[in-house]
Amino acid sequence: MDQQITEADIGKIVVYDGDPVGRVGEYRNATAYVDRDPDIDETIQGKLGWDDTDELWPLQPEVVRETTDEEIRLDAPM
């Protein structure tokens, strides 16, 4: 489910399968960027299509399941 992420979401915790994977650190050119948790599991990174070469990962709308006041919950694409 595509959820619109905006600049107002900067600072929210990003969660995948109940585990925090980072926090929205930037928003530019209509894209939110996740400042990753340095301890994120490589399996989770792979499921989300992220690698460990960058500090910030672009947050693709198709992986966002839900946004709340405190967090953004992700689902890996099938």
Residue pairs with C-beta under 8 A, 6 or more apart in sequence:
1 64
1 65
1 66
1 75
2 61
2 62
2 64
3 61
3 64
3 65
3 66
3 67
3 72
4 61
5 24
5 27
5 32
5 59
5 61
5 64
5 67
5 72
6 27
6 32
7 27
9 24
9 27
9 32
9 67
9 72
10 24
10 25
10 26
10 27
10 32
11 23
11 24
12 23
12 24
12 67
12 70
12 71
12 72
13 20
13 22
13 23
13 70
13 71
13 72
14 20
14 21
14 22
14 23
14 24
14 34
14 59
14 71
14 72
14 74
15 21
15 71
15 72
15 73
15 74
16 44
16 47
16 48
16 73
16 74
16 75
16 76
17 44
19 41
19 44
20 37
21 34
21 36
21 37
21 40
21 44
21 48
21 74
22 34
22 35
22 36
22 37
22 40
22 57
23 34
23 35
24 32
24 33
24 34
24 35
24 59
24 72
25 33
25 34
25 35
25 56
26 32
26 33
26 35
26 56
27 33
31 58
31 59
32 58
32 59
32 72
33 56
33 57
33 58
33 59
34 56
34 57
34 58
34 59
35 55
35 56
36 50
36 52
36 55
36 56
36 57
42 52
45 51
45 52
47 76
48 57
48 63
48 74
48 76
49 60
49 77
50 57
59 72
62 77
63 74
63 75
63 76
63 77
64 72
64 73
64 74
64 75
65 73
65 74
65 75
66 72
66 73
67 73
